[in-house]
């Protein structure tokens, strides 16, 4: 096929994950039955890199990449390699090279040789961030105020280094921190020859990437509300497939016969998900404008989206800075039957007094009643119906682990020194955890340089 003909064909891009804990089976379904050109995995949340850095400090044996890398690759490598589907993934976390090397090992275990795997690094700028990024976006304070608590800092890279890796022959590309929609934009840029400064095309491509990045959310996941918004077989959601044309128009679909649905409603909800300004959705590659888009239901589970566009990219890149911010101690106990609420209220009073006695030093303390006010808190209506059963959740944020441990110790005391009919769990699980705060800043984009390393199975 000529390069010109290649750039005129419909490009089929499938989703393989929307976050670290996502299901594996839908990725395997897309790999086997999606007839894909590309399969893209997004496995990072805001705190993923920082949490990985914390674990790496405690566990020298931690590989530093997605802990489900093996599961995901074993599910998709046979189908993808058999059908010529390329893979793009940000499962590299803080060790993209390690992830790439592990993928090579898995390929060899499967008897698949000659596959080029690229690792894209460069997003981690922890050692330089305080010099490059002057101001914390959330509070306007200097980033220097984070010096003593900073764990990691990662800039959101865009699609260009992935495109470069593809041009250099990579069939699998694994990255560190790359913005979610950029993972899906990269194959469009590579296959259609889109220029990195063509903001209209890249706006369309990153808009498509945004529709795809949350996986099943566009095929009915996180959508259904029984009796109001029903979807078929919600236990069997498929991940979406984008059928992209060279002009930036797309049809969102899924594997036939799978659960969920692709409708105008599901696509609209995902289009606006986590978008502060639909006319100015900031990404590393382009500023996406969703306001001119047009959606059409052209067949069951097939929605065409046209009119996505964009504006020139910003001179800066967002950087997320993970910092240690103390500890949380947390536990819970239960009441049931008539009078459950009044017993819970007395238990709360007992704990408040006990925490004074043991001198709990807490920056924040919450004693919530699950099933009554744990979600809405002070906004809970005063006349909310009394529940038949109540779980009392106790949580305190403290500066030290020693203070956080006091929460569990006092909850333990409720077993025999508390209120009648207290139901107590045996505390087998860890009841304290370290808090990782995430702050944002901006760095000049020219200060973030990607590094690409190639491996071959």
N, C-alpha and C positions, 0 to 999 in steps of 0.2 A: 504494500500500500504506500502510495506517495505521501510525502509530508503534507501536501495540500489536501489530499483526500482524508488523511488522518484527522486533520483539524476541522473537517466539516461533519464528522460523524457525531451522533449522540453519545455523550459520555455518561456511563452508569457508575455512580458513586454510592456505596452503601455505608451505613453506620455500623460500627462494631461494639461501641460502648459509649455511655454518656457520663460515667464516673467510675471511680475505682471499684466500688462494690456492685457494679451492674451485673446483670445476668450474662452468662456465657452462651447459652443455647441459641439466642437470636443471632448472635454473630456467626455461629456455625451454620445456621439456616441461610443467612445471606451469602456466606462463602460457598455453600453447596448449590443453592438454587437461585441466587440473585443475578447470575450472569453478569457479574460486575467487572468493570475495568479497575476500580479501586475500592478498597475497604479501609475505612478510617476509624481509629480508636481514640477516644478522648477520655482520659482517666484521671484528670486532675481537678481538684477544687482549690479554692483560694489558699487553704492552709496545708495542702498536700506536701509541698516541698519543705515547709518548716517542720511539719510532723516527721517527715523522713529524716531531716537533719537531726532532730531530737533523738530518734531511734538509732541513728548511726552513732551518735555520741555514746549511747548506752550499750549498744550491741555491735561489737566489731565485726560480727558475722553477717550483718545485714547488707544485702547486695546493693541497696540504694535505688532499685527500680521497682516498678509495679509488682506487688507480691502475688498477683494473679497472672503474671506474664506467661508462665508455663501453661496454665489452664487455657488461656485465650489463644495462644499460638498453637497449642495442640489441637484445638477445636477448628482452627481455620487454615492452618498451613497446607494440609493435604488438598483441600478443595481449591484454595487460592493458587497454589503452584500448578495444580492440574489444569486450571482454566486460564492461567496467565494473569490472574488478578494481582495487582500491586497493593502493598500494604503501607499505610502511613499511620504512625502512632506516636503519642506523646507519653508512652509508658516508661520512658527513660528516667523520669523524675530527676534525681540528683546524680544519676550515673548512666547516661545514654550509651556510653561505650560498653559498659558492662551488660546492658540490656541487648545491644547489638550482638555482642559475643555470645550471649546465651541463646539468642535466636539462631545463630549459626550452629551452635551445638544441637539445638532441636532439629534443625534441617538435616544435619548429618545423621542424627538418630533415625530420622524418617527415610534415610537413603537418598536425600535430595541434594545434589551437588551443583556447583556453578552458580548459585544464587548470590547476588551482590546485596549486601546489607550495609546501610549507611547510618552512622550515628551523628546527630546534629547537636552540638553543645554550644556554650557561650552565653546562655541565659543567666547563669549564676554570677552575680557581680557583688557578692557579699563584702569582699575586701575593699571594693572601690565605692560602694554606694553612698557613704557619708560625704565623700568628696564630690560625687557627681550629682546627687539629688539634695538640694538645699532645704526643702520644705515638706513637712508632712501635710498631705492634702486634707485629712480629716479634721485637724485642729490648728493648722497654721504654724505649729511649732517647728523649730529647726530639727532636722533629722539627727543632729548631734545629740539630742536628748535621748536617743535610743541606743547610744553607744554601748552602755553596760548590759543591755538586755538583748541585743541583736543576735539572732541565730543565723538567719539567712536572708538574702535578698535576691530576687529573680526578676529580670525584665521579661516582659511579654514580647517575644519575637514574633515575626510574621511569617508569611508563606515563602519569601524569597530563598532562604537557605534550603528549604525542602525542594523547591524547584531546581536549585543548583544540583542537589544530590540526585534528583531524577535525571537531569541532563547528563550527569556523569555516569549514568547507567544503573543506579540503584533500583532494585525491585522491591525492597523493603526499606523504609526510612523510619528510624526511631529517634525521638527528640526529647529534650528537656522541656522547659516551659515555653510553649508556643500557644498563642491565643486560640481558643477553641475553633472559631470558624475558619481560621487560617489553614488548619489541617485539611479542610475540604476545598478551600480555594486553590491550594497548591496544584492539585492535578488539573484543574481547569486552566490555570496559567500555563502549565507545561504542555498540555495537549492542544490547547487552542492558540497558543502563542501570544497570550495577552501580555501587554507591557506592564511593568510594575507601577508605572505612573498613569495608566489609563483608568482614571477613577470611576468612570461610568461602568466599565466592564468589571473592574474589581469590586465596585459597590454591589453589583448584581451577584458576583461570586461569593462575596462574604455574607450577603443577605441569605443566599442559599445555604452557606455554611452554618449560619445561625439557626436556620430551620432544622438542620440535621444534627447539630452538636449535642442535643439533649436526647438523642435516641428515640425511645418509645413515646416521648411526650408529644411527638407530632403524629404518632400512629394510635393515639388514644390513651397512652399512659399518663397518669396524673391529671386525667381529664374527667373520667366517669364519675357521675353523681347519680346514684340509683333513682330512677323515676324521672330524672330531669335530663341527664345526658348519659344515656346508656350506650355501651359499646359491646360487640359480640366477643365472647371468649376472652375476658380480660386476664385470664391466667396464662394466655399463650400469645402475648404481644410480640409482634415482629418489630425489628428495627427498620427505619425507613430507607428507601432507595431514592436518590435524586437522578432523574434522567435529564441531563443538562445539554442545552444546545449552544453552539458557538456564540450566539448573540446574547447569552446570559439568561434566557428564559428557561424554565424548568418545569417538569412534572414530578411531583412528590408521589411516591407509590410504595408498595411493599410486596413481599412474596405472596402470591395467590394462595388462598386457603388458610392463611395465618390469622391469629386473633387480632382484635382491635379494629381500627378504622382510620382511614385518611379522608377527612371531610373539610369543608370550609371552616367549620368551627375549630377542629383540632389544629389546623394550620394557622388560623388567626391567633389562637391562644399562644402557640409557640412563637409566632412572629413578634408578639409584644412581650414575651417573657423576658424579664430582666433588662428591658430596654427603657432607659430613662427618658430619652427623647427620640421618637421614631424618625425624625428628620435628621438626626445627628448621632448615630450610633457609632461610637469611637472604637476602632480596631487599629492594630499596628499597621495594617496595609492601606486603609482607606476609611473615610467617614461614610457609613452606609445611610442611605435615605430610603426608608420604607414607605414614605407617604404617597408615592406615585404608583405603588404596586396594584396589580389587578389579579384577583383570584377567581378561578373558574373550576367548577366540578365537572370534569369532562367525561367521567365514567365512575363506577363504584371504586372507591379506594384510589382514585387518581385525581389530583388537584393540580391544575396548571397555574403557575405564578409568573407573571410578566411585569415589566415596569420597574423592577428593582434597579436602583442606580446609586450613585455615590458622589462624594466631594473629595478634593485633594486631602491626602493624609497629613497628619500633624507632624511637626518637627521633633516631637518627643515621644518616648515610649513609657508606658506605665510600668512601675516597678512595685512589687509587693515585698514588704519587709516583715518577716516573722520574728517576734520577740517573746521572750519568756515574761509572763505576767502573773507569776504565782501559781497557786494550786486551788483545786476545788475538792472539798470533801462532800460526799453525797450518799444518802441512804434513804430507805423508806420503810414504812410499816402500815398496817391495814386495820380497818374496822368494817363490820358488816351488820346488817339488820337494823331494826328500829333503834334510833338514838345514835347511829353511827356518827353523824355530824357533830353532835354535842360532845361525844367522847373525843373526836378528833380535835375539836376546839380546846378542850382541856389539855390534851396532849401537847398542843402547840404552846399553851401557856407554861406548862411544865418545862418544856425544852428551852423556851426563852429565859426562864429563870435559871435553869441549870447552866446555860451558856454564860450567864453572868458569874455564877459560882466558880466555874472552871476557867474563867477569864479568857474566853474565846476571843481572839483578835481577828475579826473578820472585816474585810472591806465591804462585803455585801453578804447578807443572810436572807434566805427565803425559806419559808415553811408553807408549802402549797398543798391544797387538797385536790388530788387528781380526780377528775369527774365533776369538779365544781368551779374552781378558780385558777387552776394551774396555768392555763393558756392566756386567758384574758385578764387575770390579775385584778387590779383595782377597777377595771372596766366591767367586771362581772356584775350583772344586775342584782340589786339587793334582794329581789324577790325570786331569785333562781330556785327551782324546785329542789327540795332536799333529796340527795341521792340515797339509794338503799345501801350502797357500800362506798367507802372512801379509802383511798391510798394517800397517806401523808408522806410527802416528799420533802426532805430536808437537805438544803445545799448551802454551803458557805464558801466564799472566795477569800483566800488568805494569802499572805506573802510567803509562808513556809509550809512545808509538808507536815511538820509537827502540829501546827495549829489546825490544819485540815483534818488530821486524824481524830481530832476531838469530836467531830460530827458523828462518826461511826461509833465511837465509844459511848457517847451519850444516848444514841439510838439503841445500842445494845442494852443499856440500862432500863429502857422502857419495857423489856421483856418481863421483868418481875417487879420493877419499881414504878410502873406506869399506871395506865388506866385499865379498867376491866375490859376483857375481850380484845386486848391488843394482839394482833397477828404479826409475828416477827419472822423475817427470813433468817436462815442461817447464813452468816456473812462469808461465804466462800469466795466471792468476787472481790476484786480490788475496789476500795471505796474512796480512793483519792486519785487524782490525776493532775498532771501539769497543764497549765493554761498557756496556749500559744495565741498571742494577739497578732493580728495582721493589720499593718498600716500601709498606706500608699504614698507614692511620690512619682515624680516625672524625671526622666533622664534624657539627654540629647541622644537621638537615635544613632548618630554616628559613633557613639561611645560603646555601643553594644555590637560586637563582631562575632558572627557565628564561626564555629569550627566544625569541619566535616571530616569524619574518618570513615574509611571504607573497609569492609571485611567481605570475605567470600566463603561460602560453604563448601 
